[in-house]
Amino acid sequence: MHLFRQSDPLSRWQGAEIKGIDLIGPLNNLIAIQRAISVRLAFFYVLFDLNDNYEFKMFKASRYLSYLK
């Protein structure tokens, strides 16, 4: 990708920002993708568990999201 071959770090940063690329690196991209998938799976699990009442579903969702911070 020509974006990361530029020698000027500022222009590289601006190009990455414009394209919406995570600036810290590919590891954080993987972490962000995994986290987004985990959140979706958690809500699927929480909302489709028919044995729980509404308050307990919200409690489980908030607990799970607090682990991701």
C-alpha positions in Angstrom: 0.0 0.0 0.0 1.6 3.3 -1.1 0.1 5.1 1.9 2.7 3.7 4.3 5.7 4.1 2.0 5.7 7.9 2.4 8.6 9.3 4.3 6.8 12.2 6.0 5.2 10.9 9.1 2.6 13.7 9.2 1.4 13.1 5.7 1.3 9.3 6.5 -0.8 10.1 9.6 -3.2 12.4 7.7 -3.6 9.8 4.9 -4.4 7.1 7.4 -6.8 9.3 9.2 -8.6 10.2 5.9 -8.9 6.6 4.9 -10.2 5.6 8.3 -7.3 3.3 9.1 -6.4 2.6 12.7 -3.2 4.7 13.3 -1.7 2.6 16.0 -1.2 -0.5 13.9 -2.6 -3.8 12.6 -2.7 -5.4 16.0 -5.2 -2.8 17.2 -7.2 -3.3 14.0 -7.5 -7.0 14.9 -8.4 -6.2 18.5 -11.1 -3.7 17.3 -12.5 -6.3 14.9 -12.6 -9.0 17.5 -14.2 -6.6 20.0 -16.9 -5.6 17.5 -17.6 -9.3 16.8 -17.7 -10.1 20.5 -20.1 -7.3 21.2 -22.5 -8.5 18.5 -22.2 -12.1 19.7 -22.8 -11.0 23.2 -25.9 -9.1 22.4 -27.2 -12.0 20.2 -26.6 -14.3 23.2 -28.2 -11.9 25.7 -31.2 -11.0 23.7 -32.1 -14.4 22.4 -31.8 -16.2 25.7 -35.5 -16.8 26.3 -35.2 -17.9 29.9 -34.0 -14.6 31.2 -36.2 -11.6 32.0 -35.5 -8.2 30.6 -33.7 -6.8 33.6 -31.3 -9.7 33.7 -30.6 -9.4 30.0 -29.6 -5.8 30.4 -27.5 -6.7 33.4 -25.6 -9.3 31.4 -25.1 -7.0 28.5 -23.8 -4.2 30.7 -21.4 -6.6 32.5 -20.1 -7.9 29.2 -19.6 -4.4 27.8 -17.8 -3.4 31.0 -15.2 -6.2 30.4 -14.4 -4.8 27.0 -13.4 -1.3 28.2 
